Amino acid sequence: MEKKNTRGSTKEDLTRLLFQARAGEEQATLKILELYYPEMEKLAETIRMPKEDTIQSLRLELIEFIKLFPTQ
């Protein structure tokens, strides 16, 4: 049985989404951003800058990480 994480997806689901996003599939990237949005909101509450700016910065960093995700 696959274990689901707090976002309701499995490790295999996330890995598949990462490969798809890395291959340029915009919907996969959007799904990953959606999955991590609750954590970004929590982090934004602890950082001393406007919440919207913090979330935007975190989203950008996540997109940059996706670009660096190994494809092999």
C-alpha positions, -999 to +999 in steps of 0.1 A: +000+000+000+013+034-009+017+059+019+001+093+013+018+124+026+001+154+042-008+168+008-027+136-001-002+124-028+023+096-028+061+099-033+055+083-067+029+109-076+053+137-068+082+121-086+060+117-117+049+153-115+085+164-111+095+145-143+066+159-162+072+195-150+109+191-159+099+180-193+079+213-197+044+202-188+029+234-174+000+216-157+024+194-137+042+225-125+010+241-115-001+210-096+032+209-077+028+246-068-008+238-056+004+209-035+030+231-017+009+262-013-003+254+023+033+250+034+042+283+017+014+301+035+027+288+068+062+299+060+051+333+049+037+339+083+071+336+099+091+357+074+093+394+080+081+407+046+047+411+030+030+377+027+023+380-010+060+388-017+071+358+004+048+334-013+059+347-047+095+342-038+089+307-025+070+298-057+099+311-078+124+291-058+103+259-062+101+265-100+139+269-100+142+237-081+120+219-106+143+231-134+173+216-116+155+182-108+176+154-124+158+137-153+176+104-149 
